[in-house]
Structure formats: structure tokens, C-alpha cells
Amino acid sequence: MKRSWVVLVVLVVLLPSLAAGQTSQFGVRSLGLPGLPYSTRTEGSAGAFGFFDGTSAVNPASVFAIDRPIASMNISQYWRSSQNPFGSASGYDANFPLFIAGGRVSSRLSGAVSASVYTDRTFALASQDTIQLRGLPVVVDDTLISRGGLSDLRAAVAYRWRRVVVGLGVHLVTGTNRMEYRRGFSDTTFIPINLRNELAALATGVSAGVLFQPTDDLVLGVTARMDSDLATEKDTTKTGSIPLPRTLGVGAQWTVSNRLAVGGHLLTRSWSRGDEELKARGGTGASNTTAAALGLQLTRSIAAPNQFPLRLGVRWGSLPYPVVAGRETGKELGITMGTGFLMSGQRGGVDIAFERIWRDEGAFSERTFVVRFGVTVRQ
């Protein structure tokens, strides 16, 4: 058992360096495309039950739902088609958005550690132009490549007293961006240009959450988070700091019957706190975001509620960073479905979720299909 926990801790430390990028054109600006640490189980209902799911890492109070030692890993595979004024492109990629491990410490106390994607900024942009060199027109091919983003490492505890659960989490936001700029010339007498930089960032934070169960069928949740400014470095040289958003969310989960549960939440994040600093660095600024989700879980069998339930959901949200300066930030809409099952005497579980995402900002649009796969091991 001790050896298993050592392996889990090592995975938590290494996972951020293993994660691949989402390569979305909406993740090019500023800190990248934000992520939310929902498990595949919750993603099947568009994250609607995320405030109450112990294997998600949004509300630290939800950790109390972990009643025995577990470890859960989630994988996402993306297929996307992007369009903008310069053309269109298709691609695919994968990442590991969330790893979490935890368990019950006592009858009233649970704890967990997790590693998740905070923002992703992995992309490749290419363009072609004609410039004047030595009085002659020369065609140049420019490529800008970024690999990396920010990871969110969290340790959380939750304590229950009667119908109330209180949770507290501490966070470490860290990550790197490896930037590479290449310029090639149609005239081979010019030497190609290749520039590389590494951007590093670090911040700390704290989150709190409460779950309240006024009746046997209804659970209400609230969560809040505050992070320090993100200290940044370029090639080991300090370049200042960027304010990170404050987060506030409310949610509800209602068990309508033995077969049906519905849930939803509203989440706001004050990304505009970094607007001034980002513009000073040449960025397009930042705006506050609002996200909402509504979903359900329909149980096929009362005798085996965890065997292939049907999960459905829809979510809507705004994006923090405009692609083009001076424009309103983009919007996204996602429709999801999923299911899952337990095996090996309920010691192991597998979840799968499918999502169709639409993102739009003026002439910039993106259509994405996502398959998410989660594996959970229980003691």
C-alpha cells in the first residue's frame, strides 16, 4: 500500500510535464485556453455535477465524496476544424487534463491531491509574405511555435458536520512555454532565422468550498478561489507578474427519483484583473468570463446504479482573451453525453464521454469533437 501511494505522488509531480497541448486558435493569446478540472464522469453531463464529484477538482468540499482510497486519471482526444480570415485547417491531438488521488482520513475528514490543466498554450502558426531585401522582393515563410501552458497542483481537505461539508484547498500554479520563431527565405543565399525562448511562471492560491444538504434529495454548493499574481520569467530573467482571476461559483444537485438526478452550476472568473498588464506586454487584453452548465444522469438499473448510466449535458461560456484586439471575446457551446461502469468488485471504474464544441469570435471559428476516457482505481 505504501508503495502504491509513492507511485501516485510521483505521477502527480510528473503529469504536468507529460501533458500535450490542445492546439486551439483560441489558446494563442496571453496565458492560453483555460481548462476546468472535471473528471470524465462529470464531463459526460457537461460538468454539471462537478461541484459535488470527488474525482473532480473544482470544489474542495467535494473531496468528502471520496470514501476510500482512489486514484483517477483522465485522457482527452480532440479532433478540430478551425477557420479564420487566413484560411482553414484540421488537426487532432490529446492531453491528460486531470489526475487525482485521495481517500477518507476519518469518518468526518477526507483529503486529496490533484494535477490538472490550468491553461494550455500549445500551438503552431504559419504565414507567408514578401519583403524587400537589397532592393528585390523575397518571399519569406514565418512559423511561430509554442509548447506548454500552466498546470494547477492542488492539495485539499474536506470536513463534514451534520448536513454541511466544508473544504479547503491550496494551489501551486506553475508551467513553462517553449517559444520558437523560424523564418525561411525563398532566396537560399539568405541564412534562415531561428530564435528560441523559454517562458516560466509561478503562482500560489487558496480555494474554499461548502456543500449544504437541506433535504435528502437536494445538495447546494458554493466555491471560491483566490490566486496570487503570476510571477513570470523569460530565459531566467524576471519580467514582472500578471494578476490571475478570482473565481466564484454556485451549483445545485437534485435527486429527482431513484433513476434520475439533475445538476447545474454557474461559474465566474475575473480574468480582467490582468487586462492592463497583458496590454502593456503587447497582448489583446482580457475580459471576465461566465460559464454555465446543466446536465442529468439517468440510471438504467436501480440494483446496479453505476453500470452504464446515461449522462447528458450542455454548457455555455465566454473566453477570456480576444483573438483580435478591441473585439468582444469569443463564446463556446458544448453538448455532451457519456456513460461508465464499475468492475472487479467495484474496485475499478471506466468512464467515457463525448462532446461537440462550437467556438466563435467574429470571423474566427472552431468546431471540435472530443472523446474523453477516465480510469479510476479504488482500494
KEKE-3310 file (N, C-alpha, C; in steps of 0.2 Angstrom, whole numbers, plus 5000, padded with zeros to 4 digits):
npx = (5004:5010:5019:5011:5005:5017:5020:5008:5010:5022:5017:5008:5017:5024:5015:5011:5022:5020:5009:5000:4997:4982:4981:4972:4966:4960:4968:4980:4982:4989:4988:4983:4972:4959:4957:4946:4945:4938:4932:4931:4919:4911:4911:4903:4891:4892:4900:4891:4889:4900:4904:4901:4907:4919:4930:4933:4941:4936:4928:4934:4927:4920:4929:4925:4917:4924:4926:4935:4952:4957:4963:4963:4963:4963:4960:4960:4955:4956:4948:4948:4942:4947:4943:4947:4951:4962:4962:4958:4960:4963:4965:4972:4974:4980:4977:4981:4970:4967:4973:4970:4971:4966:4958:4948:4951:4946:4930:4924:4933:4941:4954:4964:4975:4979:4982:4981:4976:4978:4979:4981:4993:4998:5003:5004:5008:5008:5014:5015:5024:5030:5045:5056:5072:5089:5084:5076:5061:5058:5052:5046:5044:5036:5036:5028:5030:5023:5025:5017:5011:5000:5000:4990:4992:4985:4981:4969:4957:4942:4929:4916:4901:4887:4874:4882:4897:4913:4926:4944:4957:4974:4985:4996:5002:5010:5022:5028:5032:5038:5045:5047:5053:5053:5061:5061:5069:5065:5075:5089:5102:5101:5102:5093:5082:5082:5074:5074:5065:5062:5048:5044:5033:5025:5014:5004:4989:4973:4958:4941:4927:4909:4897:4880:4866:4850:4839:4835:4836:4842:4856:4866:4879:4894:4908:4924:4939:4956:4970:4988:4997:5004:5020:5032:5045:5058:5068:5076:5076:5068:5052:5041:5024:5008:4991:4981:4964:4950:4939:4922:4909:4892:4881:4870:4862:4850:4841:4830:4823:4824:4830:4834:4844:4848:4858:4867:4877:4884:4898:4910:4924:4937:4945:4949:4957:4970:4971:4976:4990:4993:4990:5000:5011:5009:4999:4981:4973:4961:4946:4932:4924:4910:4903:4891:4882:4872:4865:4861:4859:4854:4849:4850:4847:4841:4846:4859:4866:4878:4881:4883:4875:4866:4872:4869:4872:4873:4883:4888:4899:4910:4925:4942:4952:4953:4955:4957:4962:4952:4940:4925:4926:4928:4914:4909:4900:4895:4889:4886:4888:4888:4894:4897:4906:4908:4920:4928:4923:4919:4931:4937:4934:4928:4925:4917:4916:4908:4909:4903:4910:4907:4916:4917:4922:4919:4925:4933:4932:4928:4927:4924:4927:4927:4933:4933:4941:4941:4949:4947:4954:4950:4953)
npy = (4994:5006:5008:5010:5022:5030:5029:5036:5049:5052:5052:5063:5073:5072:5073:5086:5089:5079:5082:5085:5097:5107:5114:5124:5138:5148:5148:5155:5168:5178:5170:5158:5144:5142:5129:5117:5107:5094:5078:5063:5057:5067:5075:5069:5074:5087:5094:5097:5091:5094:5101:5093:5081:5070:5066:5076:5092:5105:5111:5111:5105:5094:5084:5076:5066:5056:5041:5030:5025:5031:5032:5042:5044:5054:5056:5065:5066:5075:5081:5093:5107:5122:5139:5154:5172:5169:5157:5139:5124:5108:5096:5085:5080:5076:5076:5075:5080:5079:5072:5064:5059:5052:5050:5044:5050:5050:5047:5059:5066:5069:5069:5074:5075:5083:5085:5096:5104:5121:5132:5131:5132:5128:5128:5131:5142:5148:5158:5167:5179:5194:5202:5217:5215:5220:5228:5220:5209:5197:5181:5176:5164:5162:5155:5152:5144:5137:5128:5121:5128:5131:5122:5116:5112:5104:5102:5096:5096:5090:5093:5086:5091:5086:5091:5099:5101:5107:5113:5115:5121:5121:5129:5127:5135:5132:5132:5131:5139:5135:5144:5146:5154:5154:5159:5157:5159:5162:5165:5156:5162:5169:5167:5156:5161:5157:5158:5155:5155:5153:5153:5155:5152:5156:5154:5155:5149:5149:5140:5138:5129:5125:5113:5110:5101:5103:5095:5077:5075:5086:5095:5109:5119:5129:5138:5146:5155:5161:5168:5171:5185:5180:5176:5179:5174:5176:5166:5164:5177:5189:5195:5202:5202:5194:5197:5185:5177:5179:5167:5162:5152:5144:5130:5116:5101:5089:5075:5068:5056:5038:5035:5046:5060:5078:5092:5107:5122:5138:5148:5161:5170:5182:5187:5199:5206:5205:5213:5226:5223:5214:5220:5230:5222:5220:5212:5207:5210:5206:5199:5197:5181:5170:5155:5142:5127:5113:5097:5080:5063:5047:5033:5016:5004:5001:4992:4991:5005:5011:5005:5008:5020:5034:5049:5066:5082:5101:5115:5132:5146:5160:5166:5171:5179:5189:5186:5195:5212:5223:5218:5209:5196:5178:5165:5149:5134:5118:5102:5087:5069:5054:5039:5025:5012:5000:4988:4973:4969:4982:4989:4995:5007:5013:5027:5035:5049:5060:5074:5089:5104:5121:5135:5153:5168:5182:5182:5171:5154:5138:5121:5107:5090:5079:5065:5058:5049:5040:5032:5024:5019:5009:5006)
npz = (5000:5004:4994:4983:4986:4985:4971:4966:4971:4964:4951:4951:4952:4940:4930:4924:4916:4906:4899:4884:4871:4868:4856:4850:4841:4849:4860:4858:4862:4876:4891:4887:4883:4895:4906:4915:4929:4928:4930:4919:4921:4926:4915:4906:4908:4905:4915:4924:4937:4943:4955:4965:4964:4969:4962:4953:4953:4957:4967:4983:4994:4989:4990:5000:4996:4992:4998:5001:4998:4982:4965:4950:4933:4918:4901:4886:4869:4855:4840:4828:4818:4811:4807:4799:4794:4786:4781:4782:4793:4799:4812:4825:4842:4859:4877:4895:4905:4919:4935:4950:4967:4982:4998:5012:5028:5041:5049:5047:5039:5024:5011:4997:4983:4967:4950:4937:4921:4920:4911:4893:4881:4868:4852:4834:4822:4805:4792:4776:4767:4757:4756:4755:4751:4749:4739:4731:4729:4741:4745:4761:4773:4788:4804:4820:4835:4849:4864:4878:4894:4908:4924:4937:4953:4967:4984:4995:5008:5016:5027:5037:5045:5052:5041:5033:5023:5023:5014:5010:5000:4994:4982:4968:4955:4940:4927:4910:4894:4879:4867:4849:4835:4818:4802:4785:4769:4752:4743:4744:4747:4758:4776:4785:4799:4816:4832:4849:4865:4882:4893:4909:4924:4939:4953:4968:4977:4985:4989:4993:4999:5001:5004:5006:5012:5012:5011:5009:4996:4989:4986:4989:4983:4984:4979:4980:4974:4976:4969:4969:4961:4945:4944:4932:4920:4908:4900:4912:4917:4926:4922:4928:4934:4932:4936:4942:4939:4951:4957:4957:4961:4960:4963:4961:4965:4962:4967:4958:4957:4960:4949:4942:4941:4942:4938:4940:4937:4940:4935:4938:4933:4936:4925:4919:4928:4924:4913:4910:4912:4903:4891:4891:4889:4875:4872:4869:4879:4892:4897:4909:4913:4911:4915:4912:4916:4913:4917:4917:4925:4921:4928:4923:4930:4945:4954:4951:4950:4945:4933:4917:4916:4909:4904:4901:4894:4894:4890:4892:4888:4890:4883:4889:4882:4869:4852:4842:4845:4853:4850:4856:4867:4863:4862:4868:4866:4872:4869:4877:4881:4890:4898:4910:4919:4933:4939:4944:4957:4961:4962:4952:4939:4924:4913:4900:4889:4877:4867:4858:4852:4850:4845:4844:4837:4830:4813:4816:4820:4827:4827:4836:4841:4854:4863:4878:4891:4906:4920:4935:4950:4965:4982)
capx = (5000:5014:5022:5006:5005:5023:5019:5003:5013:5027:5013:5006:5023:5027:5010:5011:5027:5018:5003:5001:4993:4975:4982:4966:4967:4958:4973:4986:4983:4990:4990:4981:4965:4958:4954:4942:4947:4932:4933:4927:4912:4907:4911:4898:4885:4894:4902:4885:4889:4907:4904:4899:4911:4925:4935:4934:4945:4934:4926:4937:4922:4918:4933:4922:4913:4929:4925:4940:4957:4956:4967:4959:4967:4958:4963:4955:4957:4952:4948:4945:4942:4947:4943:4949:4951:4968:4961:4955:4964:4960:4970:4970:4979:4977:4981:4979:4968:4967:4974:4968:4971:4964:4954:4945:4956:4942:4923:4922:4938:4944:4959:4965:4979:4977:4986:4976:4977:4975:4978:4985:4996:5002:5000:5009:5006:5012:5012:5020:5024:5035:5048:5061:5079:5093:5080:5072:5056:5060:5046:5048:5040:5037:5032:5029:5028:5023:5023:5017:5005:5001:4997:4987:4993:4981:4980:4963:4954:4935:4927:4908:4897:4879:4872:4887:4904:4917:4933:4949:4962:4980:4986:5003:5001:5017:5022:5033:5031:5044:5043:5052:5051:5058:5060:5065:5069:5065:5082:5094:5108:5100:5103:5087:5082:5079:5075:5070:5064:5058:5044:5042:5028:5024:5009:5001:4982:4969:4951:4937:4920:4904:4891:4874:4861:4844:4834:4839:4836:4845:4863:4869:4887:4897:4916:4928:4946:4960:4977:4992:5000:5008:5027:5035:5052:5060:5075:5078:5076:5061:5049:5036:5019:5002:4986:4976:4957:4947:4934:4916:4904:4887:4879:4864:4861:4844:4840:4823:4820:4829:4834:4836:4847:4849:4863:4870:4881:4886:4905:4913:4931:4938:4952:4951:4962:4976:4970:4981:4997:4993:4991:5007:5016:5008:4993:4975:4969:4957:4939:4929:4921:4905:4901:4885:4881:4866:4865:4857:4861:4848:4851:4847:4845:4841:4850:4866:4866:4884:4883:4881:4870:4866:4873:4868:4873:4875:4887:4890:4904:4914:4933:4945:4956:4951:4960:4959:4962:4947:4934:4922:4929:4924:4910:4909:4895:4897:4884:4890:4885:4893:4892:4903:4904:4912:4922:4932:4920:4919:4937:4939:4929:4929:4920:4919:4911:4909:4907:4904:4911:4907:4919:4916:4923:4919:4927:4937:4928:4931:4922:4929:4924:4931:4932:4936:4942:4944:4950:4948:4955:4948:4955)
capy = (5000:5012:5008:5012:5029:5033:5030:5041:5055:5053:5054:5070:5078:5072:5073:5092:5089:5074:5084:5088:5104:5107:5117:5128:5145:5152:5147:5158:5174:5178:5164:5152:5142:5140:5122:5116:5100:5090:5071:5061:5055:5073:5078:5066:5079:5094:5097:5100:5089:5095:5104:5088:5075:5069:5065:5082:5097:5112:5112:5107:5102:5088:5079:5072:5061:5050:5037:5026:5027:5030:5036:5043:5048:5056:5057:5068:5066:5081:5082:5100:5110:5129:5143:5161:5175:5167:5150:5134:5119:5102:5093:5081:5080:5073:5078:5072:5086:5079:5066:5065:5053:5054:5045:5046:5050:5048:5047:5066:5070:5066:5073:5073:5079:5083:5089:5097:5109:5127:5135:5127:5137:5124:5130:5132:5147:5149:5163:5169:5186:5196:5208:5219:5214:5223:5231:5215:5206:5190:5178:5173:5159:5163:5150:5153:5138:5137:5122:5122:5131:5131:5117:5118:5107:5106:5098:5098:5093:5092:5090:5086:5092:5086:5092:5103:5099:5112:5111:5120:5119:5125:5128:5129:5136:5133:5130:5134:5140:5135:5148:5146:5158:5152:5162:5155:5164:5159:5165:5152:5165:5171:5161:5155:5163:5153:5161:5152:5157:5149:5157:5151:5156:5153:5157:5151:5151:5145:5139:5135:5127:5122:5109:5110:5097:5105:5089:5071:5075:5092:5097:5115:5120:5136:5138:5152:5154:5167:5166:5177:5186:5175:5179:5177:5174:5174:5164:5165:5184:5191:5200:5205:5197:5195:5196:5179:5179:5177:5163:5161:5148:5141:5124:5113:5094:5087:5068:5068:5050:5033:5034:5052:5066:5083:5096:5113:5127:5145:5150:5167:5171:5189:5187:5206:5209:5205:5216:5231:5221:5210:5225:5233:5217:5219:5207:5209:5211:5200:5200:5192:5175:5167:5149:5139:5120:5109:5091:5074:5056:5043:5026:5011:4999:5003:4987:4992:5012:5013:5001:5011:5026:5038:5056:5071:5089:5106:5120:5138:5150:5165:5165:5177:5183:5190:5184:5202:5217:5228:5214:5205:5189:5173:5161:5142:5130:5111:5097:5081:5063:5049:5033:5022:5006:4998:4981:4970:4970:4989:4992:4999:5010:5016:5032:5038:5055:5063:5081:5093:5110:5126:5141:5158:5176:5186:5178:5165:5149:5131:5115:5102:5084:5077:5059:5058:5042:5040:5026:5025:5013:5010:5001)
capz = (5000:5004:4988:4978:4987:4982:4964:4965:4972:4958:4945:4952:4951:4933:4925:4920:4910:4901:4896:4877:4871:4864:4849:4848:4839:4854:4865:4856:4866:4883:4895:4883:4883:4901:4907:4921:4931:4928:4928:4913:4924:4926:4908:4902:4909:4904:4921:4929:4944:4945:4962:4970:4962:4972:4957:4950:4957:4956:4974:4988:4998:4985:4992:5005:4992:4992:5004:5002:4994:4975:4960:4944:4928:4913:4895:4881:4862:4851:4833:4827:4812:4813:4801:4801:4788:4783:4779:4787:4794:4803:4816:4831:4847:4865:4883:4901:4909:4927:4939:4956:4971:4989:5002:5019:5034:5047:5047:5045:5036:5018:5008:4990:4979:4960:4945:4931:4916:4921:4904:4888:4876:4863:4845:4828:4817:4799:4787:4771:4765:4753:4759:4751:4753:4744:4733:4727:4733:4743:4749:4767:4777:4796:4809:4827:4838:4857:4868:4886:4897:4916:4927:4943:4958:4972:4990:4998:5013:5017:5034:5037:5051:5050:5034:5030:5022:5022:5011:5009:4995:4992:4975:4965:4948:4938:4920:4905:4887:4875:4861:4844:4829:4812:4796:4780:4763:4745:4741:4748:4749:4765:4781:4789:4806:4821:4838:4854:4871:4887:4897:4915:4928:4946:4957:4973:4978:4990:4987:4999:4996:5005:5002:5011:5010:5016:5011:5007:4988:4987:4988:4986:4983:4983:4979:4979:4974:4975:4967:4969:4954:4942:4943:4925:4919:4901:4900:4919:4918:4929:4918:4931:4936:4929:4940:4940:4941:4956:4955:4962:4958:4964:4960:4964:4963:4964:4965:4956:4959:4961:4942:4939:4945:4938:4942:4936:4941:4937:4937:4936:4934:4934:4921:4918:4933:4921:4907:4909:4912:4896:4885:4892:4886:4868:4871:4867:4885:4895:4900:4914:4910:4914:4912:4915:4914:4915:4915:4920:4925:4921:4929:4919:4934:4952:4958:4949:4948:4942:4927:4911:4917:4903:4906:4896:4897:4889:4894:4888:4892:4887:4883:4892:4878:4862:4846:4839:4850:4853:4849:4861:4867:4860:4866:4867:4867:4871:4871:4879:4883:4892:4902:4913:4923:4938:4938:4949:4964:4961:4964:4946:4935:4917:4911:4893:4887:4870:4867:4852:4855:4845:4847:4838:4838:4823:4808:4819:4822:4828:4828:4839:4843:4860:4866:4885:4894:4913:4924:4942:4954:4972:4986)
cpx = (5004:5017:5017:5005:5011:5022:5014:5006:5018:5023:5010:5011:5024:5021:5010:5016:5025:5012:5004:4996:4986:4976:4976:4969:4965:4963:4979:4987:4985:4992:4988:4974:4964:4955:4950:4943:4941:4934:4929:4920:4908:4906:4905:4891:4887:4897:4897:4886:4896:4908:4904:4903:4917:4931:4937:4938:4943:4932:4930:4933:4920:4923:4930:4918:4918:4929:4930:4946:4956:4962:4963:4963:4962:4962:4958:4959:4953:4953:4945:4946:4942:4947:4944:4950:4957:4967:4958:4960:4961:4966:4967:4975:4976:4981:4978:4977:4968:4969:4973:4968:4969:4960:4952:4950:4952:4935:4920:4927:4940:4949:4961:4971:4978:4982:4982:4979:4974:4974:4983:4987:5001:4999:5006:5006:5011:5010:5017:5019:5030:5038:5053:5068:5084:5090:5076:5067:5059:5054:5049:5042:5041:5033:5034:5026:5028:5021:5023:5011:5006:4997:4995:4988:4990:4981:4974:4961:4947:4933:4919:4906:4890:4878:4877:4894:4907:4924:4938:4955:4968:4982:4993:5002:5008:5017:5027:5030:5037:5042:5049:5049:5056:5056:5064:5064:5069:5071:5087:5100:5107:5099:5096:5088:5079:5080:5071:5070:5060:5055:5042:5037:5027:5019:5007:4993:4979:4962:4948:4930:4916:4899:4886:4869:4855:4839:4838:4840:4840:4851:4865:4876:4889:4905:4919:4935:4950:4967:4981:4994:5004:5015:5030:5042:5053:5067:5079:5078:5069:5058:5042:5031:5012:4996:4982:4969:4955:4941:4928:4911:4898:4884:4873:4864:4855:4843:4832:4819:4826:4833:4836:4839:4849:4854:4864:4874:4882:4893:4907:4920:4933:4945:4954:4956:4969:4976:4975:4988:4998:4994:4997:5012:5014:5002:4987:4971:4966:4950:4937:4925:4915:4903:4895:4885:4875:4866:4861:4861:4855:4851:4847:4844:4846:4846:4858:4867:4872:4886:4879:4875:4871:4867:4873:4869:4874:4878:4888:4894:4907:4921:4936:4949:4954:4956:4962:4957:4956:4940:4931:4925:4925:4919:4910:4902:4897:4890:4888:4885:4890:4890:4898:4901:4909:4914:4926:4930:4920:4925:4940:4933:4932:4924:4922:4914:4913:4906:4908:4904:4911:4910:4918:4918:4924:4920:4931:4932:4931:4926:4926:4924:4929:4929:4936:4936:4945:4944:4951:4949:4954:4951:4950)
cpy = (5006:5013:5011:5020:5033:5034:5035:5048:5057:5055:5061:5075:5078:5073:5080:5092:5084:5077:5087:5093:5103:5110:5121:5135:5150:5152:5150:5164:5173:5172:5157:5150:5139:5133:5122:5109:5096:5083:5069:5059:5061:5076:5075:5070:5086:5098:5099:5097:5090:5097:5099:5081:5075:5068:5070:5087:5104:5115:5108:5103:5095:5082:5074:5066:5055:5046:5031:5027:5026:5034:5036:5047:5049:5058:5060:5068:5071:5080:5089:5103:5118:5133:5150:5165:5173:5160:5145:5128:5114:5099:5089:5081:5077:5076:5074:5078:5085:5072:5068:5058:5056:5048:5048:5045:5048:5048:5054:5070:5066:5071:5070:5077:5078:5087:5090:5103:5116:5132:5131:5132:5134:5126:5130:5136:5148:5154:5164:5176:5188:5202:5211:5218:5216:5225:5226:5211:5199:5187:5175:5169:5160:5157:5152:5147:5139:5130:5123:5125:5131:5125:5119:5112:5109:5100:5101:5094:5095:5089:5091:5086:5092:5086:5097:5100:5106:5110:5117:5117:5124:5124:5130:5129:5137:5130:5133:5134:5140:5138:5147:5149:5156:5157:5159:5159:5160:5159:5162:5156:5168:5166:5161:5158:5158:5155:5156:5155:5153:5154:5153:5156:5152:5157:5152:5153:5147:5145:5136:5134:5124:5118:5109:5106:5098:5099:5083:5071:5081:5093:5104:5116:5127:5135:5145:5151:5160:5165:5172:5179:5181:5178:5175:5178:5172:5173:5166:5172:5186:5196:5203:5200:5199:5193:5190:5181:5176:5172:5162:5157:5145:5135:5121:5106:5091:5080:5068:5062:5045:5032:5040:5057:5071:5088:5102:5117:5133:5147:5156:5167:5178:5189:5194:5209:5209:5209:5221:5228:5217:5215:5229:5228:5216:5214:5211:5211:5205:5203:5195:5187:5173:5160:5145:5132:5117:5102:5086:5068:5052:5036:5021:5006:5001:4999:4988:5000:5014:5009:5004:5016:5030:5045:5060:5078:5094:5112:5126:5142:5155:5164:5172:5182:5183:5189:5190:5207:5221:5224:5211:5198:5184:5169:5154:5139:5123:5107:5090:5075:5058:5043:5030:5015:5004:4990:4979:4971:4978:4992:4996:5001:5013:5021:5034:5044:5057:5070:5085:5100:5115:5132:5147:5165:5179:5181:5172:5160:5142:5126:5109:5096:5081:5070:5059:5051:5043:5034:5028:5019:5014:5005:4995)
cpz = (5000:4997:4983:4979:4984:4975:4962:4966:4966:4952:4945:4950:4943:4928:4921:4915:4905:4897:4889:4877:4867:4857:4847:4846:4844:4860:4864:4860:4873:4886:4892:4885:4890:4901:4914:4923:4933:4927:4922:4915:4924:4919:4904:4903:4909:4910:4926:4936:4947:4952:4967:4969:4965:4968:4952:4955:4957:4963:4979:4993:4995:4987:4997:5002:4991:4998:5006:4997:4986:4971:4954:4939:4922:4907:4890:4874:4858:4844:4831:4820:4813:4806:4804:4794:4784:4780:4784:4788:4799:4807:4822:4836:4854:4871:4889:4906:4917:4929:4946:4961:4978:4992:5009:5024:5040:5044:5045:5041:5030:5015:5001:4987:4971:4956:4939:4927:4919:4915:4899:4883:4871:4856:4840:4823:4811:4795:4782:4768:4760:4755:4754:4754:4748:4738:4729:4732:4734:4747:4755:4770:4784:4799:4816:4831:4846:4859:4875:4888:4905:4918:4934:4948:4964:4978:4993:5003:5014:5024:5034:5044:5050:5043:5030:5029:5020:5019:5010:5005:4995:4986:4973:4958:4945:4930:4916:4898:4883:4868:4855:4838:4823:4806:4791:4773:4757:4742:4746:4750:4756:4770:4785:4796:4811:4828:4843:4861:4876:4892:4903:4920:4934:4950:4963:4974:4983:4988:4993:4996:5002:5002:5008:5008:5015:5016:5009:4999:4985:4990:4985:4987:4981:4984:4977:4979:4973:4974:4968:4962:4952:4940:4936:4924:4911:4901:4906:4921:4920:4924:4921:4933:4932:4934:4938:4942:4948:4954:4960:4958:4963:4960:4964:4961:4966:4962:4964:4958:4959:4954:4939:4943:4940:4942:4937:4940:4936:4940:4934:4937:4931:4931:4919:4922:4929:4914:4905:4908:4905:4890:4885:4889:4878:4867:4869:4873:4887:4897:4905:4910:4914:4911:4916:4912:4917:4913:4919:4920:4926:4922:4926:4924:4941:4956:4956:4946:4944:4936:4921:4912:4910:4906:4900:4898:4892:4893:4889:4892:4887:4888:4886:4888:4871:4857:4843:4844:4848:4851:4856:4861:4864:4865:4864:4869:4866:4873:4872:4881:4885:4896:4906:4916:4928:4937:4944:4956:4966:4963:4958:4942:4929:4915:4904:4892:4880:4871:4860:4855:4849:4848:4842:4841:4832:4817:4810:4822:4823:4830:4830:4842:4848:4862:4873:4888:4901:4916:4931:4946:4961:4976:4988)
residu = (MET:LYS:ARG:SER:TRP:VAL:VAL:LEU:VAL:VAL:LEU:VAL:VAL:LEU:LEU:PRO:SER:LEU:ALA:ALA:GLY:GLN:THR:SER:GLN:PHE:GLY:VAL:ARG:SER:LEU:GLY:LEU:PRO:GLY:LEU:PRO:TYR:SER:THR:ARG:THR:GLU:GLY:SER:ALA:GLY:ALA:PHE:GLY:PHE:PHE:ASP:GLY:THR:SER:ALA:VAL:ASN:PRO:ALA:SER:VAL:PHE:ALA:ILE:ASP:ARG:PRO:ILE:ALA:SER:MET:ASN:ILE:SER:GLN:TYR:TRP:ARG:SER:SER:GLN:ASN:PRO:PHE:GLY:SER:ALA:SER:GLY:TYR:ASP:ALA:ASN:PHE:PRO:LEU:PHE:ILE:ALA:GLY:GLY:ARG:VAL:SER:SER:ARG:LEU:SER:GLY:ALA:VAL:SER:ALA:SER:VAL:TYR:THR:ASP:ARG:THR:PHE:ALA:LEU:ALA:SER:GLN:ASP:THR:ILE:GLN:LEU:ARG:GLY:LEU:PRO:VAL:VAL:VAL:ASP:ASP:THR:LEU:ILE:SER:ARG:GLY:GLY:LEU:SER:ASP:LEU:ARG:ALA:ALA:VAL:ALA:TYR:ARG:TRP:ARG:ARG:VAL:VAL:VAL:GLY:LEU:GLY:VAL:HIS:LEU:VAL:THR:GLY:THR:ASN:ARG:MET:GLU:TYR:ARG:ARG:GLY:PHE:SER:ASP:THR:THR:PHE:ILE:PRO:ILE:ASN:LEU:ARG:ASN:GLU:LEU:ALA:ALA:LEU:ALA:THR:GLY:VAL:SER:ALA:GLY:VAL:LEU:PHE:GLN:PRO:THR:ASP:ASP:LEU:VAL:LEU:GLY:VAL:THR:ALA:ARG:MET:ASP:SER:ASP:LEU:ALA:THR:GLU:LYS:ASP:THR:THR:LYS:THR:GLY:SER:ILE:PRO:LEU:PRO:ARG:THR:LEU:GLY:VAL:GLY:ALA:GLN:TRP:THR:VAL:SER:ASN:ARG:LEU:ALA:VAL:GLY:GLY:HIS:LEU:LEU:THR:ARG:SER:TRP:SER:ARG:GLY:ASP:GLU:GLU:LEU:LYS:ALA:ARG:GLY:GLY:THR:GLY:ALA:SER:ASN:THR:THR:ALA:ALA:ALA:LEU:GLY:LEU:GLN:LEU:THR:ARG:SER:ILE:ALA:ALA:PRO:ASN:GLN:PHE:PRO:LEU:ARG:LEU:GLY:VAL:ARG:TRP:GLY:SER:LEU:PRO:TYR:PRO:VAL:VAL:ALA:GLY:ARG:GLU:THR:GLY:LYS:GLU:LEU:GLY:ILE:THR:MET:GLY:THR:GLY:PHE:LEU:MET:SER:GLY:GLN:ARG:GLY:GLY:VAL:ASP:ILE:ALA:PHE:GLU:ARG:ILE:TRP:ARG:ASP:GLU:GLY:ALA:PHE:SER:GLU:ARG:THR:PHE:VAL:VAL:ARG:PHE:GLY:VAL:THR:VAL:ARG:GLN)
# end
